[in-house]
Amino acid sequence: MKEKSFTEAFYECTEEVAQVLEKHFEVIKFNPIEDMERINNLVDQEILDGGRRQLRKSQPQHQINGGSK
């Protein structure tokens, strides 16, 4: 099975988020989401923040704190 590209995974994820919102909130269910910009921004920010967290975890502690004193 071919691995999804980043773009494919991103848009599949944002579509699933929209579907979850529509499933759980009646006001959205009967007025479906048309503009995906806010969901796209949310997913994008979470991906960026996840990358930053991963980078911080992989750095030695002295680099994070600016070195030893």
MMTF fields as JSON, N, C-alpha, C and O atoms, coordinates in Angstrom:
{
  "mmtfVersion": "1.0.0",
  "mmtfProducer": "UNKNOWN",
  "numBonds": 275,
  "numAtoms": 276,
  "numGroups": 69,
  "numChains": 1,
  "numModels": 1,
  "chainsPerModel": [1],
  "groupsPerChain": [69],
  "chainIdList": ["A"],
  "bondAtomList": [4, 2, 8, 6, 12, 10, 16, 14, 20, 18, 24, 22, 28, 26, 32, 30, 36, 34, 40, 38, 44, 42, 48, 46, 52, 50, 56, 54, 60, 58, 64, 62, 68, 66, 72, 70, 76, 74, 80, 78, 84, 82, 88, 86, 92, 90, 96, 94, 100, 98, 104, 102, 108, 106, 112, 110, 116, 114, 120, 118, 124, 122, 128, 126, 132, 130, 136, 134, 140, 138, 144, 142, 148, 146, 152, 150, 156, 154, 160, 158, 164, 162, 168, 166, 172, 170, 176, 174, 180, 178, 184, 182, 188, 186, 192, 190, 196, 194, 200, 198, 204, 202, 208, 206, 212, 210, 216, 214, 220, 218, 224, 222, 228, 226, 232, 230, 236, 234, 240, 238, 244, 242, 248, 246, 252, 250, 256, 254, 260, 258, 264, 262, 268, 266, 272, 270],
  "bondOrderList": [1, 1, 1, 1, 1, 1, 1, 1, 1, 1, 1, 1, 1, 1, 1, 1, 1, 1, 1, 1, 1, 1, 1, 1, 1, 1, 1, 1, 1, 1, 1, 1, 1, 1, 1, 1, 1, 1, 1, 1, 1, 1, 1, 1, 1, 1, 1, 1, 1, 1, 1, 1, 1, 1, 1, 1, 1, 1, 1, 1, 1, 1, 1, 1, 1, 1, 1, 1],
  "groupList": [{"groupName": "MET", "atomNameList": ["N", "CA", "C", "O"], "elementList": ["N", "C", "C", "O"], "formalChargeList": [0, 0, 0, 0], "bondAtomList": [1, 0, 2, 1, 3, 2], "bondOrderList": [1, 1, 2], "singleLetterCode": "M", "chemCompType": "L-PEPTIDE LINKING"}, {"groupName": "LYS", "atomNameList": ["N", "CA", "C", "O"], "elementList": ["N", "C", "C", "O"], "formalChargeList": [0, 0, 0, 0], "bondAtomList": [1, 0, 2, 1, 3, 2], "bondOrderList": [1, 1, 2], "singleLetterCode": "K", "chemCompType": "L-PEPTIDE LINKING"}, {"groupName": "GLU", "atomNameList": ["N", "CA", "C", "O"], "elementList": ["N", "C", "C", "O"], "formalChargeList": [0, 0, 0, 0], "bondAtomList": [1, 0, 2, 1, 3, 2], "bondOrderList": [1, 1, 2], "singleLetterCode": "E", "chemCompType": "L-PEPTIDE LINKING"}, {"groupName": "SER", "atomNameList": ["N", "CA", "C", "O"], "elementList": ["N", "C", "C", "O"], "formalChargeList": [0, 0, 0, 0], "bondAtomList": [1, 0, 2, 1, 3, 2], "bondOrderList": [1, 1, 2], "singleLetterCode": "S", "chemCompType": "L-PEPTIDE LINKING"}, {"groupName": "PHE", "atomNameList": ["N", "CA", "C", "O"], "elementList": ["N", "C", "C", "O"], "formalChargeList": [0, 0, 0, 0], "bondAtomList": [1, 0, 2, 1, 3, 2], "bondOrderList": [1, 1, 2], "singleLetterCode": "F", "chemCompType": "L-PEPTIDE LINKING"}, {"groupName": "THR", "atomNameList": ["N", "CA", "C", "O"], "elementList": ["N", "C", "C", "O"], "formalChargeList": [0, 0, 0, 0], "bondAtomList": [1, 0, 2, 1, 3, 2], "bondOrderList": [1, 1, 2], "singleLetterCode": "T", "chemCompType": "L-PEPTIDE LINKING"}, {"groupName": "ALA", "atomNameList": ["N", "CA", "C", "O"], "elementList": ["N", "C", "C", "O"], "formalChargeList": [0, 0, 0, 0], "bondAtomList": [1, 0, 2, 1, 3, 2], "bondOrderList": [1, 1, 2], "singleLetterCode": "A", "chemCompType": "L-PEPTIDE LINKING"}, {"groupName": "TYR", "atomNameList": ["N", "CA", "C", "O"], "elementList": ["N", "C", "C", "O"], "formalChargeList": [0, 0, 0, 0], "bondAtomList": [1, 0, 2, 1, 3, 2], "bondOrderList": [1, 1, 2], "singleLetterCode": "Y", "chemCompType": "L-PEPTIDE LINKING"}, {"groupName": "CYS", "atomNameList": ["N", "CA", "C", "O"], "elementList": ["N", "C", "C", "O"], "formalChargeList": [0, 0, 0, 0], "bondAtomList": [1, 0, 2, 1, 3, 2], "bondOrderList": [1, 1, 2], "singleLetterCode": "C", "chemCompType": "L-PEPTIDE LINKING"}, {"groupName": "VAL", "atomNameList": ["N", "CA", "C", "O"], "elementList": ["N", "C", "C", "O"], "formalChargeList": [0, 0, 0, 0], "bondAtomList": [1, 0, 2, 1, 3, 2], "bondOrderList": [1, 1, 2], "singleLetterCode": "V", "chemCompType": "L-PEPTIDE LINKING"}, {"groupName": "GLN", "atomNameList": ["N", "CA", "C", "O"], "elementList": ["N", "C", "C", "O"], "formalChargeList": [0, 0, 0, 0], "bondAtomList": [1, 0, 2, 1, 3, 2], "bondOrderList": [1, 1, 2], "singleLetterCode": "Q", "chemCompType": "L-PEPTIDE LINKING"}, {"groupName": "LEU", "atomNameList": ["N", "CA", "C", "O"], "elementList": ["N", "C", "C", "O"], "formalChargeList": [0, 0, 0, 0], "bondAtomList": [1, 0, 2, 1, 3, 2], "bondOrderList": [1, 1, 2], "singleLetterCode": "L", "chemCompType": "L-PEPTIDE LINKING"}, {"groupName": "HIS", "atomNameList": ["N", "CA", "C", "O"], "elementList": ["N", "C", "C", "O"], "formalChargeList": [0, 0, 0, 0], "bondAtomList": [1, 0, 2, 1, 3, 2], "bondOrderList": [1, 1, 2], "singleLetterCode": "H", "chemCompType": "L-PEPTIDE LINKING"}, {"groupName": "ILE", "atomNameList": ["N", "CA", "C", "O"], "elementList": ["N", "C", "C", "O"], "formalChargeList": [0, 0, 0, 0], "bondAtomList": [1, 0, 2, 1, 3, 2], "bondOrderList": [1, 1, 2], "singleLetterCode": "I", "chemCompType": "L-PEPTIDE LINKING"}, {"groupName": "ASN", "atomNameList": ["N", "CA", "C", "O"], "elementList": ["N", "C", "C", "O"], "formalChargeList": [0, 0, 0, 0], "bondAtomList": [1, 0, 2, 1, 3, 2], "bondOrderList": [1, 1, 2], "singleLetterCode": "N", "chemCompType": "L-PEPTIDE LINKING"}, {"groupName": "PRO", "atomNameList": ["N", "CA", "C", "O"], "elementList": ["N", "C", "C", "O"], "formalChargeList": [0, 0, 0, 0], "bondAtomList": [1, 0, 2, 1, 3, 2], "bondOrderList": [1, 1, 2], "singleLetterCode": "P", "chemCompType": "L-PEPTIDE LINKING"}, {"groupName": "ASP", "atomNameList": ["N", "CA", "C", "O"], "elementList": ["N", "C", "C", "O"], "formalChargeList": [0, 0, 0, 0], "bondAtomList": [1, 0, 2, 1, 3, 2], "bondOrderList": [1, 1, 2], "singleLetterCode": "D", "chemCompType": "L-PEPTIDE LINKING"}, {"groupName": "ARG", "atomNameList": ["N", "CA", "C", "O"], "elementList": ["N", "C", "C", "O"], "formalChargeList": [0, 0, 0, 0], "bondAtomList": [1, 0, 2, 1, 3, 2], "bondOrderList": [1, 1, 2], "singleLetterCode": "R", "chemCompType": "L-PEPTIDE LINKING"}, {"groupName": "GLY", "atomNameList": ["N", "CA", "C", "O"], "elementList": ["N", "C", "C", "O"], "formalChargeList": [0, 0, 0, 0], "bondAtomList": [1, 0, 2, 1, 3, 2], "bondOrderList": [1, 1, 2], "singleLetterCode": "G", "chemCompType": "PEPTIDE LINKING"}],
  "groupTypeList": [0, 1, 2, 1, 3, 4, 5, 2, 6, 4, 7, 2, 8, 5, 2, 2, 9, 6, 10, 9, 11, 2, 1, 12, 4, 2, 9, 13, 1, 4, 14, 15, 13, 2, 16, 0, 2, 17, 13, 14, 14, 11, 9, 16, 10, 2, 13, 11, 16, 18, 18, 17, 17, 10, 11, 17, 1, 3, 10, 15, 10, 12, 10, 13, 14, 18, 18, 3, 1],
  "groupIdList": [1, 2, 3, 4, 5, 6, 7, 8, 9, 10, 11, 12, 13, 14, 15, 16, 17, 18, 19, 20, 21, 22, 23, 24, 25, 26, 27, 28, 29, 30, 31, 32, 33, 34, 35, 36, 37, 38, 39, 40, 41, 42, 43, 44, 45, 46, 47, 48, 49, 50, 51, 52, 53, 54, 55, 56, 57, 58, 59, 60, 61, 62, 63, 64, 65, 66, 67, 68, 69],
  "secStructList": [7, 7, 7, 7, 7, 2, 2, 2, 2, 2, 2, 2, 2, 2, 2, 2, 2, 2, 2, 2, 2, 2, 2, 2, 7, 2, 2, 2, 2, 6, 1, 7, 7, 7, 7, 7, 2, 2, 2, 2, 2, 2, 2, 2, 2, 2, 2, 2, 2, 2, 2, 2, 2, 2, 2, 2, 2, 2, 1, 7, 2, 2, 2, 2, 6, 6, 1, 7, 7],
  "xCoordList": [0.83, 0.0, 0.879, 1.817, 0.57, 1.356, 1.11, -0.028, 2.195, 2.077, 1.526, 1.885, 0.656, 0.053, 1.086, 1.999, 0.925, 1.766, 1.3, 0.209, 2.121, 1.752, 0.45, -0.439, 0.338, -0.856, -2.099, -3.145, -1.996, -3.145, -3.562, -4.748, -2.587, -2.879, -3.472, -4.403, -2.936, -3.418, -4.887, -5.698, -5.229, -6.61, -7.574, -8.741, -7.107, -7.953, -8.239, -9.364, -7.222, -7.378, -8.352, -9.246, -8.189, -9.078, -10.519, -11.45, -10.707, -12.058, -12.667, -13.853, -11.856, -12.342, -12.711, -13.701, -11.922, -12.246, -13.597, -14.43, -13.814, -15.098, -16.245, -17.308, -16.033, -17.076, -17.384, -18.542, -16.36, -16.573, -17.389, -18.312, -17.055, -17.834, -19.286, -20.199, -19.495, -20.854, -21.611, -22.824, -20.894, -21.517, -21.984, -23.058, -21.19, -21.447, -22.24, -22.764, -22.337, -23.01, -24.096, -23.826, -25.327, -26.493, -26.486, -26.866, -26.056, -26.043, -25.132, -25.395, -24.087, -23.186, -23.745, -23.617, -24.36, -24.924, -25.907, -25.902, -26.746, -27.764, -27.299, -28.02, -26.116, -25.483, -24.024, -23.144, -23.753, -22.413, -21.316, -21.549, -20.131, -18.959, -18.635, -18.487, -18.528, -18.19, -16.768, -16.08, -16.327, -14.993, -14.092, -14.283, -13.126, -12.255, -11.032, -10.182, -10.934, -9.722, -9.362, -8.201, -10.332, -10.018, -9.591, -8.687, -10.231, -9.829, -8.433, -7.602, -8.169, -6.831, -5.783, -4.721, -6.076, -5.132, -4.896, -3.763, -5.959, -5.837, -4.922, -4.001, -5.18, -4.378, -2.931, -2.005, -2.732, -1.388, -0.631, 0.53, -1.284, -0.645, -0.287, 0.778, -1.164, -0.881, 0.311, 1.123, 0.413, 1.55, 2.838, 3.835, 2.821, 4.009, 4.396, 5.569, 3.418, 3.707, 4.224, 5.119, 3.673, 4.157, 5.608, 6.392, 5.965, 7.358, 8.28, 9.384, 7.825, 8.629, 8.809, 9.903, 7.724, 7.826, 8.799, 9.6, 8.717, 9.611, 11.061, 11.949, 11.306, 12.654, 13.186, 14.337, 12.342, 12.77, 13.111, 14.08, 12.332, 12.596, 13.891, 14.547, 14.256, 15.444, 16.726, 17.82, 16.611, 17.793, 18.28, 17.476, 19.592, 20.115, 19.636, 19.49, 19.394, 18.822, 19.665, 19.103, 21.004, 21.837, 21.665, 21.854, 21.314, 21.072, 19.78, 19.695, 18.787, 17.498, 17.65, 17.057, 18.443, 18.597, 19.709, 20.003, 20.327, 21.361, 22.747, 23.615, 22.983, 24.307, 24.459, 23.554, 25.607, 25.854, 26.412, 26.942, 26.286, 26.766, 27.975, 28.522],
  "yCoordList": [-1.181, 0.0, 1.25, 1.358, 2.189, 3.406, 4.345, 4.55, 4.907, 5.872, 7.185, 7.599, 7.832, 9.093, 10.209, 10.212, 11.148, 12.339, 13.22, 13.027, 14.169, 15.098, 15.804, 15.925, 16.268, 17.005, 16.136, 16.587, 14.895, 13.98, 13.755, 13.807, 13.506, 13.264, 14.512, 14.415, 15.679, 16.938, 17.159, 17.421, 17.054, 17.326, 16.236, 16.519, 15.011, 13.952, 14.244, 14.069, 14.684, 15.011, 16.17, 16.096, 17.242, 18.393, 18.027, 18.525, 17.173, 16.734, 15.909, 16.043, 15.06, 14.266, 15.161, 14.903, 16.212, 17.153, 17.807, 17.922, 18.231, 18.84, 17.854, 18.232, 16.602, 15.587, 15.339, 15.141, 15.349, 15.161, 16.326, 16.114, 17.542, 18.7, 18.592, 18.85, 18.213, 18.067, 16.953, 17.04, 15.919, 14.796, 15.195, 14.783, 15.988, 16.278, 17.551, 17.728, 18.433, 19.707, 19.918, 20.093, 19.896, 19.974, 21.238, 21.199, 22.354, 23.613, 23.511, 24.148, 22.73, 22.538, 21.466, 21.56, 20.457, 19.357, 19.874, 19.412, 20.829, 21.336, 22.563, 23.053, 23.052, 24.15, 23.759, 24.298, 22.831, 22.266, 23.313, 24.402, 22.948, 23.813, 23.987, 23.011, 25.229, 25.519, 26.049, 25.751, 26.833, 27.425, 26.647, 26.685, 25.953, 25.085, 25.817, 25.195, 27.116, 27.852, 27.712, 27.465, 27.864, 27.776, 26.368, 26.2, 25.361, 23.976, 23.723, 23.104, 24.195, 24.048, 24.704, 24.128, 25.912, 26.618, 25.862, 25.779, 25.311, 24.533, 23.326, 23.096, 22.567, 21.371, 21.77, 21.122, 22.827, 23.304, 23.689, 23.316, 24.437, 24.842, 23.64, 23.614, 22.651, 21.458, 20.685, 20.149, 20.628, 19.951, 20.7, 20.083, 22.031, 22.833, 22.7, 22.504, 22.807, 22.68, 21.287, 21.146, 20.27, 18.905, 18.757, 18.096, 19.369, 19.345, 20.045, 19.572, 21.178, 21.912, 21.091, 21.032, 20.459, 19.625, 18.468, 18.141, 17.859, 16.745, 17.219, 16.523, 18.397, 18.945, 19.225, 18.913, 19.817, 20.1, 18.823, 18.791, 17.777, 16.509, 15.865, 15.144, 16.126, 15.476, 16.253, 15.722, 17.507, 18.304, 18.008, 17.793, 17.997, 17.847, 19.008, 20.131, 18.741, 19.733, 21.0, 22.09, 20.898, 22.095, 23.036, 24.243, 22.521, 23.388, 24.169, 25.332, 23.549, 24.201, 25.341, 26.406, 25.122, 26.112, 27.114, 27.942, 27.07, 28.034, 27.665, 28.535, 26.441, 26.002, 25.977, 26.377, 25.505, 25.409, 26.725, 27.53, 26.932, 28.182, 27.922, 28.847],
  "zCoordList": [0.0, 0.0, 0.0, 0.79, -0.888, -1.027, 0.154, 0.576, 0.676, 1.767, 1.211, 0.109, 1.978, 1.55, 1.578, 2.404, 0.665, 0.702, 1.862, 2.398, 2.235, 3.299, 2.951, 3.793, 1.717, 1.292, 1.367, 1.836, 0.91, 0.983, 2.434, 2.76, 3.296, 4.712, 5.362, 6.162, 5.019, 5.587, 5.251, 6.139, 3.975, 3.577, 4.037, 4.308, 4.126, 4.68, 6.155, 6.624, 6.869, 8.29, 8.476, 9.319, 7.696, 7.857, 7.52, 8.153, 6.539, 6.183, 7.321, 7.622, 7.949, 9.077, 10.261, 10.945, 10.509, 11.588, 11.306, 12.204, 10.074, 9.701, 9.913, 10.406, 9.545, 9.715, 11.189, 11.556, 12.029, 13.474, 14.035, 14.821, 13.638, 14.094, 13.656, 14.441, 12.41, 11.894, 12.618, 12.807, 13.018, 13.725, 15.125, 15.564, 15.816, 17.226, 17.49, 18.589, 16.514, 16.743, 15.702, 14.514, 16.184, 15.307, 14.452, 13.281, 15.031, 14.287, 13.061, 12.041, 13.154, 12.013, 11.085, 9.864, 11.669, 10.878, 9.83, 8.689, 10.218, 9.305, 8.521, 7.651, 8.819, 8.084, 7.882, 8.555, 6.967, 6.82, 6.629, 6.105, 7.066, 6.949, 5.469, 4.733, 5.053, 3.661, 3.533, 2.557, 4.514, 4.474, 5.433, 6.649, 4.881, 5.681, 6.24, 6.877, 6.014, 6.379, 7.859, 8.185, 8.755, 10.192, 10.587, 11.406, 10.015, 10.307, 9.745, 10.41, 8.529, 7.941, 8.832, 9.068, 9.33, 10.202, 11.502, 11.977, 12.078, 13.315, 13.109, 13.893, 12.064, 11.791, 11.512, 11.999, 10.733, 10.416, 11.686, 11.849, 12.591, 13.844, 14.709, 15.327, 14.757, 15.559, 14.992, 15.746, 13.67, 13.039, 13.369, 13.743, 13.232, 13.547, 15.015, 15.333, 15.907, 17.339, 17.681, 18.514, 17.052, 17.275, 16.855, 17.536, 15.738, 15.283, 16.263, 16.534, 16.796, 17.789, 19.063, 19.625, 19.514, 20.729, 20.509, 21.384, 19.336, 19.02, 18.993, 19.485, 18.422, 18.364, 19.765, 20.07, 20.621, 21.999, 22.749, 23.507, 22.549, 23.238, 22.757, 23.508, 21.508, 20.957, 21.255, 21.066, 21.718, 22.027, 23.44, 24.348, 23.622, 24.988, 25.86, 25.376, 27.136, 28.049, 28.126, 28.223, 28.086, 28.215, 27.023, 27.172, 25.853, 24.698, 24.882, 24.486, 25.471, 25.682, 26.687, 26.512, 27.739, 28.804, 28.53, 29.393, 27.377, 27.038, 27.531, 27.599, 27.867, 28.294, 29.8, 30.532, 30.258, 31.699, 32.209, 31.443, 33.515, 34.134, 34.969, 35.569]
}
